[in-house]
Amino acid sequence: MGSTNFASLDLSDYEISPEQGFLPQDPLGHLPDSPALNELGRELPKLLSARTVRRFIDEQRQLLPAIPPTWPSENYRAAMRMLSFCGHAYVWEVPDQPAATLPPQLAQPWHQIATRLGRPPVLSYASYALDNWRRLDTTKPIQLDNMVLLQNFLGGLDEEWFVVVHIQIEREAGPGLAGLLRAMKGAAADKEDEVLLGLKSLALAQTAMRATLLRMKERCDPYVYYNRVRPYIHGWKNSPALPTGLSYEGVEAYTAQPQQFRGETGAQSTIVPCLDAGLGVAHAPDPLTLYLQEMRDYMPPRHRAFLQDLEKATDNLGRPLLAGYVRDRKLRTPDLWAAYSACVDLLAKFREIHIGYADSYIHRQYQAHASNPTAVGTGGTPFMQYLQKHLDETKQAILQ
């Protein structure tokens, strides 16, 4: 990518803000003129506890009325959130006896809304986290003690905390993404001071993100997560319980063929791939890199476009723009190299904490319990050995 193109990049072009990162402005809690869907969303935890979600949906003639052409984007995102939770609750209401077919009153609007948003009709991270929060006090910022979820499956402290920790990390990433872009623009324009200031902003944000991630175990217990939170976020690709996938009744585009989509996973967050791309951290091909590439299909299209544009940013030698610029000045400007190394090191530390959680929340629980018997991530892929490889490759970026 030439420096001219790169210089004109702006976060707002990608639905990103320096204050909130990939989070939108306060998401919509309820949909106008959609009483059945609003009621279903509100009552979902109780219906799921009573195992009557399927009955409730089957009895509805329609969940969502005709969509007005004037609907703003926040309405589409709210509808996608509610339909996604309801779809997964319908499928996994009895986790060991999933429904293999969705009725048309759920399948058709879900497919319609998902198509409009450029994502598949399945619960993805954007609906589970990015569009799923409200502030208790709207005069105060987005932070853990001022934020709750708009939609739950069963509800409860562990489910709530698991998601709001992710949302807080997304908010903290905002200034970091702005710093990363500032550093990259500085490299394109050969302004060392801009590169340094951008990297320092990124490191501050990464430090805050790491501190928040470390708080996960305060209120989210691994046993409860594995047995009460995780079963409902699984998808229907590589699923032993749904080997052929899920049928979306009445969706003409699928020509009566079952569909296979991955489940919700933090791997659908755009933050870490953007940090890898911007800092020039490369991962040799493996099953996890293929899976992460596939996860981009579940990201909001503008977020995916931002990541792709970061990856295209190279210098005249074809190297990642920022990494190449800093490496060339390693001896002449050691402050620059130190600032860059600090960011890569913080990314490695973030990955290290994540591996620990993948082990305690999933791997050890799988070994200890016969329920929910899968040793793969919620997206449907084995993970432990490859997460370690990606951590090693991150550390390698500053050892060369």
C-alpha positions in Angstrom: 0.0 0.0 0.0 1.4 3.4 -0.9 1.8 6.0 1.8 -0.6 8.4 0.0 -3.5 5.9 0.4 -2.6 5.1 3.9 -2.3 8.7 5.0 -6.0 9.2 4.2 -7.2 6.3 6.3 -9.6 7.3 9.1 -11.1 5.1 11.9 -14.5 6.6 11.3 -14.5 5.1 7.7 -14.6 1.7 9.4 -17.2 2.2 12.1 -14.4 2.5 14.7 -13.9 5.3 17.2 -10.8 6.3 19.2 -13.0 6.3 22.3 -14.8 3.0 21.9 -12.9 1.0 19.3 -15.2 -1.5 17.5 -18.1 -0.8 19.9 -21.0 1.2 18.5 -22.7 4.0 20.3 -25.1 2.8 22.9 -27.0 -0.1 21.3 -30.7 -0.2 20.9 -32.5 -2.2 23.7 -35.8 -2.8 22.0 -37.2 -2.8 18.4 -40.0 -0.5 17.4 -43.3 -2.3 16.4 -41.9 -5.8 17.1 -43.8 -6.9 20.2 -43.4 -10.6 19.8 -39.6 -10.4 19.3 -39.2 -7.9 22.2 -41.2 -10.2 24.5 -39.2 -13.2 23.5 -35.9 -11.4 24.1 -37.1 -10.2 27.5 -38.4 -13.6 28.6 -35.7 -15.7 27.0 -33.8 -16.6 30.3 -37.1 -17.8 31.9 -38.3 -19.7 28.8 -34.9 -21.3 28.5 -35.0 -22.4 32.1 -38.4 -23.9 31.6 -37.4 -25.4 28.3 -40.3 -23.7 26.5 -38.4 -21.5 24.0 -39.3 -23.9 21.1 -43.0 -24.0 22.0 -43.1 -20.1 22.3 -41.5 -19.6 18.9 -43.5 -22.4 17.2 -46.7 -20.7 18.4 -45.9 -17.4 16.8 -47.1 -16.6 13.3 -44.4 -14.0 12.9 -41.6 -12.8 15.1 -40.6 -9.7 13.1 -43.0 -7.6 11.0 -42.0 -6.3 7.6 -38.8 -4.3 7.9 -39.3 -0.6 6.9 -36.9 0.6 4.3 -36.0 3.5 6.6 -34.6 1.3 9.4 -31.3 2.7 10.7 -28.4 0.4 11.2 -28.8 0.2 15.0 -32.3 -1.4 14.4 -30.7 -4.1 12.2 -28.0 -4.8 14.8 -30.6 -5.0 17.6 -32.8 -7.4 15.5 -29.7 -9.5 14.7 -28.8 -9.7 18.4 -32.3 -10.8 19.5 -32.8 -13.2 16.6 -29.4 -14.7 17.2 -30.0 -15.4 20.9 -33.4 -16.8 20.1 -32.1 -19.0 17.3 -29.4 -20.5 19.5 -31.9 -20.9 22.4 -34.2 -22.8 20.0 -31.4 -25.1 18.7 -29.8 -25.8 22.1 -32.8 -25.6 24.5 -32.0 -29.2 25.4 -28.2 -29.2 24.8 -27.9 -32.9 24.2 -31.0 -32.9 21.9 -30.5 -30.0 19.6 -33.2 -29.0 17.0 -32.0 -29.7 13.5 -34.5 -27.4 11.8 -35.5 -23.8 12.5 -39.1 -22.8 11.7 -39.6 -20.1 9.0 -40.9 -17.4 11.4 -37.4 -17.5 12.9 -35.2 -18.6 10.0 -36.5 -16.1 7.4 -36.1 -12.8 9.3 -32.8 -14.0 10.8 -31.4 -14.7 7.3 -32.8 -11.4 6.0 -31.3 -9.3 8.7 -28.0 -11.2 8.6 -27.7 -10.7 4.8 -28.3 -7.0 5.3 -25.5 -6.9 7.9 -23.1 -8.9 5.8 -22.8 -11.8 8.3 -24.2 -15.4 8.5 -27.4 -16.1 10.4 -25.7 -17.5 13.5 -24.8 -15.9 16.9 -21.5 -14.1 16.3 -19.3 -12.0 18.6 -20.7 -8.8 17.2 -24.2 -9.7 18.5 -23.0 -11.5 21.6 -20.7 -8.6 22.8 -20.3 -5.5 20.6 -24.1 -4.8 20.3 -25.1 -6.3 23.6 -24.7 -3.8 26.4 -26.2 -0.8 28.1 -24.8 1.7 30.6 -26.6 1.8 34.0 -25.9 5.5 34.2 -25.8 7.1 30.8 -23.8 10.1 32.2 -20.9 7.8 33.1 -18.5 5.9 30.8 -18.5 2.3 29.7 -16.8 0.4 32.5 -17.4 -2.8 34.4 -19.3 -1.2 37.3 -21.6 0.7 34.9 -22.5 -1.9 32.3 -24.9 -4.8 31.9 -26.0 -7.0 29.0 -29.1 -6.2 27.0 -29.6 -9.9 26.2 -28.8 -13.2 28.1 -29.4 -16.9 27.7 -29.9 -18.1 31.2 -28.5 -15.0 32.9 -26.6 -15.0 36.1 -23.4 -13.5 37.3 -21.0 -15.7 35.5 -22.6 -15.3 32.0 -22.9 -11.5 32.6 -19.3 -11.1 33.7 -17.9 -13.3 31.0 -19.3 -11.0 28.3 -18.9 -7.6 29.9 -15.2 -8.3 30.4 -14.9 -8.7 26.6 -16.9 -5.5 26.1 -14.6 -3.5 28.4 -11.6 -4.8 26.6 -13.2 -3.6 23.3 -13.7 -0.2 24.7 -10.1 0.0 26.0 -8.8 -1.0 22.6 -10.2 2.2 21.0 -7.3 4.5 22.0 -4.9 1.7 21.1 -6.2 1.3 17.6 -6.0 5.1 17.2 -2.4 4.9 18.4 -1.5 2.1 16.1 -2.9 4.0 13.1 -1.0 7.1 14.2 2.2 5.1 14.4 1.7 3.5 11.0 0.8 6.9 9.4 4.0 8.3 11.0 6.0 5.5 9.5 4.5 6.1 6.0 5.4 9.8 6.3 8.8 9.2 8.0 7.9 11.1 11.2 9.7 9.3 14.0 8.0 11.4 16.7 4.6 10.4 15.5 5.5 6.7 15.4 6.8 6.9 19.0 3.7 8.8 20.3 1.4 6.3 18.5 3.2 3.3 19.9 3.1 4.7 23.4 -0.7 5.2 23.1 -1.0 1.6 21.9 1.0 0.3 24.9 -1.2 2.2 27.4 -4.3 0.7 25.9 -2.8 -2.8 25.8 -1.9 -2.4 29.5 -5.5 -1.6 30.3 -6.8 -4.5 28.2 -4.5 -6.9 29.9 -5.6 -5.7 33.4 -9.2 -6.2 32.5 -8.6 -9.7 31.0 -6.9 -10.7 34.3 -10.2 -10.0 36.1 -12.2 -12.7 34.3 -12.0 -15.2 37.2 -13.3 -12.7 39.7 -16.9 -13.5 38.8 -16.9 -16.1 36.1 -16.3 -19.6 37.4 -14.9 -22.2 35.0 -17.4 -24.9 35.9 -20.4 -22.6 35.6 -19.0 -21.2 32.3 -18.5 -24.6 30.8 -21.8 -26.1 31.9 -24.2 -23.1 32.0 -22.8 -20.5 29.6 -20.9 -22.3 26.8 -23.5 -24.8 25.6 -25.7 -22.1 24.1 -23.0 -20.4 22.0 -22.0 -23.4 20.0 -22.6 -23.3 16.3 -23.4 -26.1 13.8 -20.2 -26.7 11.9 -18.0 -29.6 12.9 -20.7 -30.3 15.5 -21.0 -34.0 16.6 -24.6 -33.2 17.8 -25.6 -31.7 14.4 -23.4 -33.6 11.9 -25.1 -32.2 8.8 -25.7 -28.7 10.1 -28.9 -26.8 10.6 -31.9 -26.4 8.2 -33.3 -22.9 7.9 -36.9 -23.6 6.8 -38.4 -21.2 4.3 -35.1 -19.6 3.3 -35.0 -19.9 -0.5 -31.4 -19.0 -0.8 -30.4 -22.2 0.9 -32.5 -24.4 -1.4 -33.6 -26.7 1.5 -29.9 -27.6 2.2 -28.7 -27.6 5.9 -26.1 -24.9 6.6 -22.9 -25.2 8.7 -21.8 -22.1 10.6 -19.2 -21.7 13.4 -20.3 -20.8 16.9 -19.7 -17.6 18.7 -16.0 -17.1 19.8 -13.7 -14.3 20.9 -11.7 -15.2 17.8 -14.3 -13.2 15.9 -13.1 -10.0 17.7 -11.1 -7.8 15.3 -8.7 -6.5 17.9 -5.9 -9.1 18.1 -5.8 -9.7 14.3 -5.4 -5.9 13.9 -2.6 -5.8 16.4 -0.9 -8.7 14.6 -1.3 -6.9 11.2 -0.2 -3.5 12.4 2.8 -4.7 14.4 3.8 -7.1 11.7 3.5 -10.3 13.7 3.4 -13.2 11.2 1.9 -16.7 11.8 3.1 -19.6 9.7 0.1 -21.5 8.3 -1.6 -24.1 10.6 -5.1 -25.2 11.4 -5.6 -22.2 13.7 -4.6 -19.6 11.0 -7.0 -21.2 8.6 -9.7 -21.0 11.2 -8.9 -17.4 12.1 -9.1 -16.5 8.4 -12.6 -18.1 8.3 -13.6 -16.1 11.4 -13.4 -12.9 9.4 -16.6 -13.9 7.6 -18.3 -13.4 11.0 -17.0 -9.9 11.6 -18.9 -6.7 10.6 -17.8 -6.0 7.0 -16.3 -2.6 7.8 -14.2 -4.0 10.7 -13.0 -6.7 8.4 -12.0 -4.1 5.8 -10.0 -2.2 8.3 -8.0 -5.3 9.2 -7.4 -6.1 5.5 -6.2 -2.5 4.9 -3.7 -2.8 7.8 -2.4 -6.0 6.3 -1.8 -4.3 2.9 0.3 -1.6 4.6 3.9 -2.5 3.5 7.1 -0.6 2.8 9.0 -0.5 -0.5 10.7 -3.8 0.4 7.3 -5.5 0.9 7.7 -5.7 4.7 5.0 -4.8 7.1 5.1 -1.0 7.2 5.6 -0.3 10.9 7.8 -3.2 11.8 10.1 -2.5 8.8 10.4 1.2 9.7 11.2 0.5 13.4 13.6 -2.3 12.6 15.6 -0.1 10.2 16.1 2.4 13.1 16.8 -0.2 15.8 20.4 1.0 16.5 20.0 4.7 15.5 16.7 5.3 17.5 16.6 2.8 20.3 13.6 4.5 21.9 11.5 3.6 18.9 12.6 0.0 19.0 11.9 -0.1 22.8 8.4 1.3 22.3 7.6 -1.2 19.5 9.0 -4.1 21.5 6.8 -3.1 24.5 3.7 -3.4 22.3 4.7 -6.8 20.9 5.5 -8.0 24.4 2.1 -6.8 25.7 0.4 -8.6 22.8 2.3 -11.8 23.9 1.2 -11.3 27.5 -2.4 -11.0 26.4 -2.1 -14.2 24.4 -0.5 -15.9 27.4 -3.4 -15.1 29.7 -5.9 -16.2 27.0 -4.1 -19.6 26.8 -4.4 -20.0 30.6 -8.1 -19.3 30.3 -8.6 -21.7 27.4 -7.0 -24.4 29.5 -8.9 -23.8 32.8 -12.3 -22.8 31.3 -12.5 -25.4 28.5 -9.7 -28.0 28.4 -9.7 -29.0 32.1 -13.5 -28.8 32.3 -13.7 -31.1 29.3 -11.4 -33.6 31.0 -13.4 -33.5 34.3 -17.0 -33.7 33.0 -18.9 -35.9 30.6 -21.4 -33.1 29.9 -20.8 -30.8 26.9 -18.1 -33.3 25.6 -16.0 -31.3 23.2 -12.3 -30.4 23.5 -12.6 -27.8 20.8 -13.3 -24.0 21.0 -16.8 -22.8 20.7 -16.1 -22.0 17.0 -15.5 -25.8 16.6 -11.8 -26.3 16.3 -9.0 -27.8 18.4 -7.0 -25.0 19.9 -4.4 -25.5 22.7 -1.3 -26.5 20.7 -1.9 -23.8 18.1 -2.5 -21.0 20.6 0.9 -21.8 22.1 2.4 -21.7 18.6 0.9 -18.2 17.9 2.2 -17.0 21.3 5.7 -18.3 20.3 5.5 -16.5 17.0 4.5 -13.2 18.7 7.6 -13.4 20.9 9.7 -14.2 17.9 8.8 -10.9 16.3 11.2 -9.0 18.6 13.9 -11.6 18.9 15.1 -11.4 15.3 
